[in-house]
Amino acid sequence: MKEWKKRVECSFFGMLCASLFMLSGCGVQANNRHFTSEATLKIVTTIYPIQNFTEEIAGDKAEIINLVPAGMEPHDFELSTGDMQLMEEADVFIYNGAGMEHFVDKTLESVSNKDLVIVEAAQNVDLLETEHSHEGEEAHSGERNADERMDPHTWLSIENAICEAEVIKDALCEADAENADYYNSNFDDYKTKLRALADRYEKELAGLSKNTIVVAHEAFGYLCEEYGLIQEAVEGLTADSEPDTARMKEIIDFCRENDIQVIFFEELVSPKVAETIADEVGARTDVLNPIEGRSAELEAEGLDYIGLMEQNLEALKKALK
């Protein structure tokens, strides 16, 4: 049986305990969202890139609700009892995997919906081990295994995005075989768009004078590997942790030695560390988006994964020229 088709069972007691645990957690969001249609496939996704891939493939054949709201950094997300109810009502649950969603294991242990199709989009991706992990990050990473050193930001490789979209497509075809031709056609169209984006990256990043970027956290390994770039991260996998004095000195020295002119920060995280480093070395700051989520402003603008990756391409070209 394929991994994405596994079923989850638990006792009522287990679900009750999990719900009480989630209510006691910090940062719980109020959630009054619910599915409105009985006719379409009901899908819960976790983070924005997975939501967007699913939207592109499912089209008008599904109702999709994403758990992490616009403007929230996914590392800070905690489930509410309303989120758990969505899981009980859903036909399909799609998450990235690779350690990205710290809440998934406990959630799946607690769901009593025996017919829920579970889809780990990154199941076929070759994962990258992170370069380093800074002191204190294990404690900040919530329920992740402290020994876990794999980079979960798989979708920042466009080839990985295609791979994940195909896993999602296969799952939707299995869950709703009647509309399989529709899902296959949508996937083919989206794959063509992603290939065109990959071609732009390869062409426009070729021949630039520099190949090293300084970023707020170690999220861009897959993108860098795909296009021959090097990332120097101020911090490890956790977006909102802060470097100690020794790390700040180390990164400032690195920027001076390598003539770094741009310090990248992220849309959903405070830019103060990047601004401090930039001030010290006479550089400027700019956004390089890990696309873990979207700000409310970007959501209002309608920028999707491809649009955000196009913005990243322009930012990279300016920084590396």
C-alpha positions as CSV (number, residue, x, y, z in Angstrom):
1,M,0.0,0.0,0.0
2,K,1.4,3.4,-0.9
3,E,2.5,5.6,2.0
4,W,0.1,8.4,1.1
5,K,-2.9,6.1,1.3
6,K,-2.3,4.9,4.9
7,R,-5.2,5.1,7.3
8,V,-5.1,6.5,10.8
9,E,-7.1,5.1,13.7
10,C,-7.3,6.0,17.4
11,S,-9.5,5.8,20.4
12,F,-11.9,8.5,21.6
13,F,-9.8,8.9,24.7
14,G,-6.7,9.5,22.6
15,M,-8.4,12.2,20.6
16,L,-9.7,13.9,23.7
17,C,-6.3,13.9,25.3
18,A,-4.8,15.4,22.2
19,S,-7.4,18.1,22.0
20,L,-6.7,19.1,25.6
21,F,-3.0,19.2,24.9
22,M,-3.5,21.5,22.0
23,L,-5.7,23.8,23.9
24,S,-3.0,24.2,26.6
25,G,-0.3,25.1,24.0
26,C,0.9,28.6,23.4
27,G,-0.1,30.5,20.4
28,V,-3.4,28.6,19.7
29,Q,-5.4,30.2,17.0
30,A,-9.1,30.7,17.0
31,N,-10.5,28.7,14.1
32,N,-14.1,28.9,12.9
33,R,-13.4,27.5,9.5
34,H,-15.4,24.6,8.2
35,F,-16.1,22.9,4.9
36,T,-19.1,24.3,3.1
37,S,-19.7,21.8,0.3
38,E,-20.8,18.1,0.5
39,A,-20.3,17.6,-3.3
40,T,-16.6,18.2,-3.7
41,L,-13.5,16.6,-2.4
42,K,-12.6,18.1,1.0
43,I,-8.9,18.7,1.5
44,V,-6.8,20.0,4.4
45,T,-3.3,21.3,3.6
46,T,-0.7,22.6,6.1
47,I,1.5,25.3,4.6
48,Y,1.2,27.7,1.7
49,P,3.3,25.9,-1.0
50,I,1.4,22.7,-0.5
51,Q,-1.9,24.6,-0.6
52,N,-0.9,26.2,-3.9
53,F,0.2,23.0,-5.5
54,T,-3.0,21.4,-4.5
55,E,-5.1,24.3,-5.8
56,E,-3.4,24.1,-9.2
57,I,-4.1,20.4,-9.5
58,A,-7.5,20.1,-7.9
59,G,-9.0,23.1,-9.6
60,D,-12.7,23.4,-9.0
61,K,-13.1,19.7,-8.0
62,A,-12.1,20.3,-4.4
63,E,-12.6,22.5,-1.4
64,I,-9.2,23.3,0.2
65,I,-8.6,24.7,3.6
66,N,-5.0,25.5,4.7
67,L,-4.1,25.2,8.4
68,V,-1.4,27.9,8.8
69,P,-3.1,31.3,8.2
70,A,-1.7,34.1,6.1
71,G,0.9,36.2,8.0
72,M,2.0,33.4,10.4
73,E,5.4,31.8,10.3
74,P,4.7,28.0,10.2
75,H,7.3,27.2,12.9
76,D,5.1,29.2,15.3
77,F,1.8,27.4,14.4
78,E,-0.2,25.4,16.9
79,L,-3.4,23.5,16.1
80,S,-6.8,24.4,17.6
81,T,-9.7,22.1,18.3
82,G,-11.3,23.7,15.2
83,D,-8.4,22.5,13.2
84,M,-8.9,19.0,14.6
85,Q,-12.5,19.1,13.5
86,L,-11.5,20.0,10.0
87,M,-9.3,16.8,10.0
88,E,-12.3,14.7,11.0
89,E,-14.4,16.1,8.2
90,A,-11.7,16.0,5.4
91,D,-11.3,13.4,2.7
92,V,-7.6,14.1,2.2
93,F,-4.8,15.6,4.4
94,I,-1.7,16.9,2.5
95,Y,1.4,18.0,4.3
96,N,5.0,18.7,3.1
97,G,6.8,16.3,5.5
98,A,10.6,16.2,5.8
99,G,10.2,17.6,9.3
100,M,8.5,20.8,8.3
101,E,5.3,20.5,10.2
102,H,6.2,19.8,13.9
103,F,2.5,19.2,14.7
104,V,1.8,16.4,12.2
105,D,2.7,13.3,14.2
106,K,0.6,14.1,17.2
107,T,-2.2,15.2,14.9
108,L,-2.3,12.0,13.0
109,E,-2.1,9.9,16.1
110,S,-5.3,11.7,17.3
111,V,-7.5,11.7,14.2
112,S,-10.4,9.2,14.4
113,N,-11.3,9.7,10.7
114,K,-10.6,6.2,9.4
115,D,-11.1,7.2,5.7
116,L,-8.7,10.1,5.7
117,V,-6.1,9.8,3.0
118,I,-2.7,11.0,4.3
119,V,-0.3,12.5,1.7
120,E,3.3,13.4,2.5
121,A,4.1,15.5,-0.5
122,A,7.9,15.3,-0.1
123,Q,8.1,11.6,0.3
124,N,10.0,11.1,-2.9
125,V,12.4,14.0,-2.4
126,D,16.1,13.4,-1.7
127,L,16.6,15.4,1.5
128,L,19.6,17.6,2.2
129,E,21.4,17.6,5.5
130,T,21.8,21.1,7.0
131,E,25.3,22.6,7.2
132,H,25.1,23.5,10.8
133,S,22.8,24.0,13.8
134,H,23.3,26.8,16.2
135,E,23.1,26.5,20.0
136,G,19.6,26.6,21.4
137,E,17.9,25.7,18.1
138,E,16.9,22.3,19.3
139,A,15.0,23.8,22.2
140,H,13.3,26.3,19.9
141,S,12.2,23.7,17.3
142,G,9.2,22.5,19.3
143,E,8.4,18.9,19.0
144,R,10.9,18.0,16.3
145,N,13.5,15.4,17.1
146,A,16.6,17.2,18.3
147,D,18.7,14.8,16.2
148,E,16.9,15.8,13.0
149,R,19.2,17.7,10.7
150,M,17.4,17.5,7.4
151,D,16.4,20.7,5.6
152,P,12.5,20.6,5.3
153,H,12.3,23.5,2.8
154,T,12.1,21.1,-0.1
155,W,9.8,23.2,-2.4
156,L,12.5,25.8,-3.0
157,S,13.9,23.5,-5.6
158,I,11.6,23.8,-8.6
159,E,12.4,20.2,-9.5
160,N,11.3,19.2,-6.0
161,A,8.1,21.3,-6.5
162,I,7.3,19.2,-9.6
163,C,8.0,16.0,-7.7
164,E,5.7,17.1,-4.8
165,A,2.9,18.2,-7.2
166,E,3.0,14.8,-8.8
167,V,2.6,13.0,-5.5
168,I,-0.4,15.3,-4.8
169,K,-1.8,14.5,-8.2
170,D,-1.5,10.8,-7.7
171,A,-3.3,11.0,-4.4
172,L,-6.2,13.1,-5.8
173,C,-6.6,10.6,-8.6
174,E,-6.8,7.8,-6.1
175,A,-9.2,9.6,-3.8
176,D,-11.4,10.8,-6.6
177,A,-10.9,8.4,-9.5
178,E,-13.9,9.8,-11.4
179,N,-12.0,13.0,-12.0
180,A,-8.5,11.5,-12.6
181,D,-8.3,12.8,-16.2
182,Y,-9.0,16.3,-14.9
183,Y,-6.3,16.1,-12.2
184,N,-3.8,14.6,-14.7
185,S,-4.4,17.4,-17.2
186,N,-4.1,20.1,-14.6
187,F,-0.8,18.6,-13.4
188,D,0.6,18.5,-16.9
189,D,-0.3,22.2,-17.4
190,Y,1.3,23.2,-14.1
191,K,4.4,21.1,-14.7
192,T,4.9,23.0,-18.0
193,K,4.7,26.3,-16.1
194,L,7.2,25.1,-13.5
195,R,9.6,23.8,-16.1
196,A,9.5,27.3,-17.8
197,L,10.3,28.8,-14.4
198,A,13.2,26.5,-13.9
199,D,14.5,27.4,-17.4
200,R,14.4,31.1,-16.4
201,Y,16.4,30.4,-13.2
202,E,19.0,28.4,-15.1
203,K,19.4,31.0,-17.8
204,E,19.3,34.2,-15.7
205,L,21.5,33.0,-12.9
206,A,24.2,31.8,-15.2
207,G,27.3,33.9,-15.6
208,L,26.7,36.2,-12.6
209,S,29.9,37.5,-11.0
210,K,29.1,36.2,-7.5
211,N,27.6,32.9,-6.2
212,T,27.3,33.4,-2.4
213,I,24.2,34.8,-0.6
214,V,23.9,35.7,3.1
215,V,20.4,34.7,4.4
216,A,18.6,35.0,7.7
217,H,18.1,31.3,8.2
218,E,19.2,28.1,6.5
219,A,16.2,27.6,4.2
220,F,17.7,27.9,0.7
221,G,19.8,24.8,0.4
222,Y,17.7,23.1,-2.2
223,L,17.5,26.2,-4.4
224,C,21.3,26.8,-4.0
225,E,22.2,23.2,-4.9
226,E,20.0,23.4,-8.0
227,Y,21.7,26.5,-9.4
228,G,25.3,26.3,-8.0
229,L,24.9,28.9,-5.3
230,I,26.3,29.0,-1.8
231,Q,24.2,30.1,1.2
232,E,25.8,31.5,4.4
233,A,23.0,31.5,7.0
234,V,23.0,33.7,10.1
235,E,21.0,31.1,11.9
236,G,20.1,27.4,11.2
237,L,16.6,26.0,10.4
238,T,14.6,28.1,12.8
239,A,13.5,31.4,11.2
240,D,13.0,33.5,14.3
241,S,15.9,32.5,16.6
242,E,18.6,35.1,17.1
243,P,22.4,34.7,16.8
244,D,24.7,35.1,19.7
245,T,27.5,37.7,19.8
246,A,30.1,35.2,18.5
247,R,27.9,34.3,15.5
248,M,27.2,38.0,14.7
249,K,31.0,38.7,14.6
250,E,31.6,35.6,12.4
251,I,28.9,36.6,9.9
252,I,30.1,40.2,9.8
253,D,33.7,39.1,9.1
254,F,32.4,36.8,6.4
255,C,30.5,39.6,4.7
256,R,33.5,41.9,4.7
257,E,35.9,39.2,3.4
258,N,33.5,38.2,0.6
259,D,32.3,41.7,-0.4
260,I,28.7,40.8,0.4
261,Q,26.5,43.7,-0.7
262,V,23.0,42.3,0.2
263,I,21.8,40.7,3.5
264,F,18.6,38.8,2.9
265,F,15.7,38.6,5.4
266,E,12.3,37.1,5.2
267,E,8.8,38.3,4.7
268,L,7.3,36.9,7.9
269,V,10.3,37.5,10.3
270,S,11.7,40.6,11.8
271,P,14.5,42.2,9.7
272,K,16.4,43.6,12.7
273,V,19.3,41.1,12.6
274,A,19.8,41.6,8.9
275,E,19.6,45.3,9.3
276,T,22.3,45.2,12.1
277,I,24.6,43.2,9.9
278,A,24.0,45.4,6.9
279,D,24.8,48.5,8.9
280,E,28.0,47.1,10.1
281,V,29.3,46.1,6.6
282,G,27.8,48.8,4.5
283,A,25.4,46.5,2.7
284,R,21.7,46.8,2.0
285,T,18.9,44.4,2.9
286,D,16.4,42.7,0.7
287,V,13.7,40.0,0.9
288,L,14.4,36.4,-0.2
289,N,11.2,34.5,0.5
290,P,11.4,30.9,1.7
291,I,7.7,30.7,0.7
292,E,6.8,28.9,3.9
293,G,3.7,31.1,4.0
294,R,2.4,34.4,2.6
295,S,1.9,37.7,4.4
296,A,-1.6,39.1,4.2
297,E,-0.4,41.7,1.7
298,L,1.0,39.1,-0.6
299,E,-2.1,37.1,-0.3
300,A,-4.2,40.2,-1.2
301,E,-1.9,40.7,-4.3
302,G,-2.6,37.2,-5.4
303,L,1.0,36.2,-5.7
304,D,1.4,32.4,-5.9
305,Y,4.4,30.1,-5.7
306,I,5.5,30.9,-9.2
307,G,5.1,34.6,-8.7
308,L,7.0,34.5,-5.4
309,M,9.8,32.4,-7.0
310,E,10.0,35.0,-9.8
311,Q,10.4,37.7,-7.1
312,N,13.2,35.6,-5.6
313,L,14.9,35.3,-8.9
314,E,15.0,39.1,-9.4
315,A,16.4,39.5,-5.8
316,L,19.1,37.0,-6.5
317,K,20.1,38.6,-9.7
318,K,20.5,42.0,-8.0
319,A,22.5,40.5,-5.2
320,L,24.9,38.5,-7.3
321,K,25.6,40.8,-10.2
